[in-house]
């Protein structure tokens, strides 16, 4: 199979299928991942083809899912676990933070835990509470974890392959409102590094850095700004731990301005870290303070308010205007 | 606080339908009616219809030696903490039988997931006791390769390891291996969701895991009554596997029951819960003060059930060990204590840069950056000194 247009969720399915075929130690675990194929059908058909021993329907217990995945990894397996929604990861947060993240270090490298935790995250789908959150900063803050989020089908396919291949635990955030967005996936390609940011639109006046579901918003904002004669560069960060600061720095050295966009609350979020680091690295290149656009210091609101809560085109363009006004 | 009545210590006739202490029901709290016992506090052998073992004199002496050396190691570690050589110590005093009995039931291929108090089990797995002290001295978070001895690192967060054990056991079953997994936890951990989830997962997947709960009566200052309203071994029934309460101060009963449970697991019959009814003679850790929450009488009562004393009584009465044997063992204990003391004092602090090591298997740009910055910072002092 070479290049093919597919949706982001189908790309993840294809990626899981490839992993199951390639390595008999790879297991899929989670609530409803078997017969149902997951609530988003991301694991559709996998249990049918690989059996209940490889694609494991679990009890409804998130700590149990991650905790037993750790045990399976200790036995030499490579579990890919699915947390059904972002807000449901917290019962497993203890296992992820106190156990999964630390075991390699505390064993002085003797123990490897190649566990991937897939989490559909983010808002914009009109869901009830606990189904729309963006907790990536809570994981990126924890040493021992790697945190990534694809923004398109090709990255969804390849970054998951790379996450499964990694001997480190990887938190793989899936932008659920982009599940049905289609793009080209070349399954025979040679992918770039998992943690490298990518310039997805070139520009000269300002850099917009985003990841996951906000990359599309950033691209739309750049297109709209172009109609007003502004040249905006868009960077897809792809990885929140580690963050590819070198790529951000190179872009900002060209443009002199940076706006970071994410769905998660701005306060102490990924954007805060990027603003601080880039200010340190690019102080003399910056023509404006690094601005952040994101969620508020509020619980994710009822869905009738999510359009106001989530950064949309207008809020991003407003930040772009403010940065350009310095 | 509840303790079993003296009736429990009386030898039972062979072939009784089940082990029971229910004869003295007026003094028994509800449900505390079953306790597997093969060696009474008076050093008498008793039989049990389901759990019989017939250890050779050499095996009996071996169990005795294990318990004595483990207690001595533990005492030395407590002393080292008092002398400032260790930051903290979690003593196993009083739990030697539970740990040696269960630990000696293991096969080489079995895997153990301990808490932070399983020094006796570590001994049975062949982990050098000095390696257990690095964590408590503050030079590492573990100190041994889990796969060298099939003995996982100590887990501080209460109950987390029961899920790791269950997952590992699921893997053992997938591999079709002739092995079982032994997961340790305490009465306090029985309140944790992870322990309940491990029961659920192990039952649902019929995982070859044995849960060994050392009910030492106290979770720091909280008595077992603050953890549960039913005897802990009865929890298993609600999850669909057997549970049994064993006299945790009886090394033979702990050995017999754990052997049976591990064999059951190895032969595909699924998980089992063992509640070892025992007592923590000392403090929770050296930071604790048990005089604030329990009476001296309680400890005195449990001293009459001492796990080591009762086996010594048996060995002496049966003529299986003489004074020379005990004197030799005393010398061996002294030598172990000295070796431990010397090893701890010689333990080097880790290198500064060690905190940047092993965080990730595949590396991480931020760690690389911070390591380089810190190295540069450290080097700046050397440069300054050289400049003087």
Interface residues (C-beta under 8 A of the other chain):
Chain A: X53 X58 X59 X61 X63 X64 X66 X67 X68 X69 X70 X71 X72 X73 X74 X75 X76 X77 X91 X94 X95 X98 X99 X102 X103 X104 X105 X106 X107 X108 X109 X110 X111 X112 X143 X144 X146 X166 X167 X168 X195 X241 X242 X243 X244 X245
Chain B: X140 X141 X142 X145 X146 X147 X152 X153 X155 X157 X160 X162 X163 X164 X165 X166 X167 X168 X169 X170 X171 X172 X174 X175 X193 X194 X197 X198 X200 X201 X204 X357 X358 X359 X360 X361 X362 X364 X365 X366 X367
